[in-house]
Amino acid sequence: MKRITFSLIFLCGFLSSCYFADAIFEEEEVPEETLQVKSQNAVAAYLSQKVDQKYEPYGFGIITIHKPKAIDDLEKLETKKTEQGFSTPELDSAIANKKRYIEQYGIERTVDLDHFFTLKDSLDNCTVFETNFILNDTLGIKDLSAKIITKIPKDYVSILSFFFYEKPIFLHDSYQESKEMSYNFYAFFKKELESKTNLTDKSAFLLHALKMTREVKIKGTFDQQYVMERQVKNLLGKERTDITEYKSLAFSNLYQTVDDSTNENLGYYFFHKFTGTYNEQADTNVVLVEFSPYYEVGNIFQMDRPFAQYFNN
């Protein structure tokens, strides 16, 4: 660790969402039937056919149109014929050959569209998806690939709405100040979320960001020490099934690790003292718990006695 300082709240500047909200959720006029809207409707219709699940759209990305080179070459030949006002046997032959090639290999334009949505089953179990859809030239679904798949608790559905639509969650005398703080909070996590390309990592980080959003919404403020203590208590007391009879005794202050050369936030850590039973042996332990700059639990190290030295701060 290069430098240790007491932890301070760190929020980045506002980041505009890469999605625009579905028209269902906006009090605006329905847009004209552009290719964008037609593509969205095609995807929505496809997902609505899942009769055993309730589809809930959140937002769509901007479409990308892919035109294969063979089609582009054909259009250039046909444009040349139109512009010169007459044809030649060579030009007609080139156009016919290109058409046969396109038909033979099933070459077509495609539309690329990202969509953020949820599906709920009959028990109201909710799964969040960010999916890329590939549509053919008649706007049928040709292919799809998931970017996010994560199940969320029922009480997180409303939190997802706050996170996606960036609703204010900070309590403040000024609504505008609350709104700006909330936007900065969302931007901080969304920037990291969009940087992840692996399905597993991105799905896990979205769930983590929703947990952080829920913590702020409950208290109206972001108390780093409190939030990270809660994470560790939940990890050791519930998720670590190899540890039983866990009881929290003490936490040190929270520290931030900073790179001296760049002033980059490398993460956080604190010491935690607890009792518990491991391998049928009850004992008192102190561990050092590391966190990422985004407050994710990282490495956990067992510390040596005497324990008092870790809490003299």
N, C-alpha and C positions, 0 to 999 in steps of 0.2 A: 504494500500500500504506500502510495507516494506522499499523501498528506491527509491528515484527519482534521475535520472541522465539525462543529455541531451542525446538525441537520437543519436546513431551511427549506421552505416550500419552493419548488422549482417548477414553473409552468412555462411552456413555450408559447409563441405567438399563435394567433388563430389560423387554423388550416381549413380552407373551404372543403366541403365534402365533395368526393368524386362522384357522388350520386345525386340525382335530383329526385325529390319526393314524388311518389305516384300521385296522379291527378285526383285519385279518390280522396286523398287526405288534404287537398288544397282547395280553398274556396276561390277557385278561379274558373274561367270559362274553359271548357274542354277544348284542347288544341285541335287544329285541323288534322285530317287523316294524312299526315306526312308518313314517309317511310319509317321514321322513328316511332311514331304512334302505332302504325300498323305492326311493326316488329314487336313492340311491347304488348299489344293486344294478342298477338299470336302466342307469345310466351305465356301470358296470363291464361289464355284459353287452354293451353297444353297442361298447365299445372292445375287448373280448376277441374280437370277431368279425373283427378285423383279422388274418387268418391269416398274412400275410407279415411281421408285426411282433409282438414280445413286449411285452405291456402290463404295466406295473408301477405299481400305485397307491401314492401316498404319503399323501394326505390329502384330506378334503372340507371345504368350508365349511358353514355352517348354511343350510338351505333358506329361501327366501323364497317365500311363496305369493301369487300375484297373482290377485285376484278382480275381473273387470271390473264396472263399474257396472251394466250391464244384468242380470247375474246377481245382484248384490246387491239390485237393485230387485225382481227376481222373488222372491227369498227373503223379502223384507220383506212382499210381497203375500201370499205363501203362509203366512207366520207370522201375519199379521193374520187370515186366514181361519180358521186353526187356533185362535187365541186367542179369537175371538169365538164359535166354535162353530157358525157358520152362514155361508152365503155370500149374495151378492146378484148379480143379473145384471151390474151394473157391475163388481164385483170379479172375477167369472168372466171377463168380457170383457177386463179389464186383464191378467189372468194369461195368458189365451190369446194376446193380442196380443204380450205380452212374450216368450212362448215361441217364437212364430213369428219374431220379430225375431232372437232368439238363434240359432235354427236356420238362418235365412236367411243370416246373416253369419258363421256358423261360430264364434261367440263361445264361449270356454271358459276355465276356470281354467288357469293355468300354474304351474309350479314352477321357480324360479331356483336353480341350484346351481353353485358353483365347485369345481373339482377340479384337484389338482396331481398329475401323473403323468409317466411316461416311456414312450417307445416305442423298442424296439431292433430293428434289421433283422437279416438273416441274418449280417451281418459284425460284429454287436455294436456298430454305430454307434448312439449313444444321443442322442435328442432329448428335451429337457425341455419340458413343456407346463404352463401354467396356463390353464385353459379354463373359460369360463362356459357351462353347458348350460341350455337352456330345454326343459322337458318339458311335454307336453300333459296333459290330464286323465286319460289312460290310461297316463301315464308313458312315452310314446314320445318319442324325441328330436325336438323340433320345430325347434330352431335351436341354433347354438353359435357362440361367438366367442372367439378366442385373446387372452389377456393376456400370455402369455410363450411364445415358441418359440425355443429356442436349442440348438444342437448342442454337446455337450461331449465332450472326449477320453475314451477308455475308462477311464483311470486317475482320472477325475474322478467316476465313478459312486459310489464309496465316499465321496468328499468331499461329494457332494450329500446322502447319507444323514446325514453328520455335521451339515451345515448345517441340513437340514430338521428333524431330530429333536433338534438342539441338544445333541449329545454333547460331553463335555469334550475339549478339545484342548490346553489349557495344562498344562505340566509344573509341578507344585508339590508340596511335601511333604504338604500337606493336600488330600485329595480334594475336600472341600467348597469350599476356596478355588479350586481348579482349575475346579470346576463353576460357581461364581459368576462367575469371570472369563470363562469360555466363554459363559455366558448373556449377559453384558454385551456381549461381542464380537458375538454373533449379533444381539442386539437393535439394536445400532448400525447394522448393515447392513440388517436387515429393516425397520426403520422407514423408511429411505430407499427401499428397494425398494417398499414398499407405497405410498409417496407418488407413485410414477411411474405415469402412466396411458397413456403412449404405448407401443405394442407394441415398437418397436425399442429405445427407451431402457430399458425395463424388462428386456427380454431381455438386452441388453448388460450392464446392471448386475448381474443375477444371475450371469452368467459371471464378472464382475469379483469379486463377493463370494465365489464359489467359489475363485478364485485366491488371494484373501487368506486364506481358510480353510485352503487347502492349505499356504500358507507357514507358518502358525502350527502346523499339525499336524506338519510336517516338523521344525521347530526346537523346538516346545513353548513358544515365546514370540513376541511380536510386536515385531520390531526394525524400526521405521519406516524408518530410514536404509537398512538392508540390503534391505528389500522394495522400496523405491522405486528404489534403484540397479539392482536386478535388472530392474525394469520398463523402465527407460531402456535398459539394455544389450540387452534383447530387442527393443525397438522399433527402435533404431538398427542393431543387428547383424543382425536377421532380418527384421523387418517392413518397414523402409525399403529396398526393393530398389534405389532410386536411389543408395544409399550402399554402396560396396563397400570391402573391406579395412578395415573398422571395427576400431579398437583403443581400448579405454578406457584413459585415462591417469590421471585424477584426478576426485574429487568433492569439493565443499566440504561443510561441515556443512549439515545440514538446518535450514531456518528455517520458522517458523510465522507466518502473517499474521493479525493479530487486529484487529477493529474496536474502536477505543478507546471508543466510546460505548456499545456493547452487550456488549463482551467476547466477541463471536461469533467462532468460528473460521472464517476465510475460506479457509483452505487452506494449502498448503506450497510451498516452492521450494528448489532448490539450483542450484549451478553445476556444469557437467560439461565436462571437457577430454578431447578424443579426437582421434585421427587417422583419416582416411578419404579415399576418393576419390569426388568428386562431379563430374559432367560431365567425366570423364576427367582431373580435376586433383586430385592428392593435396595435402592440407593439414592443418594442425593448427587445431582450432576450439575455442571455448568457447561453450557455450549456457546460457541460463537456462531451467530446466524448471519449469513450474508444475504443481501438483497440486490436485485438489479436496479438500475436507475428508474425503473418503472414499478418498483416495490414488489417484485416477484421474489419469493423465497428461493435462495440459491443454495450454496454449500453450507453445511452445518459441521462444525468441528468440536470435538470433545476437548475440554480444557483441563489442565492439571491443577491440583491443589497447590497452595491454599486459594480458596475461592474469593476471599475478601478483596484481593488485589484487582479484581475485574469490576468492582463496584465502587471503588474509591475515586469518584469523579464529581 
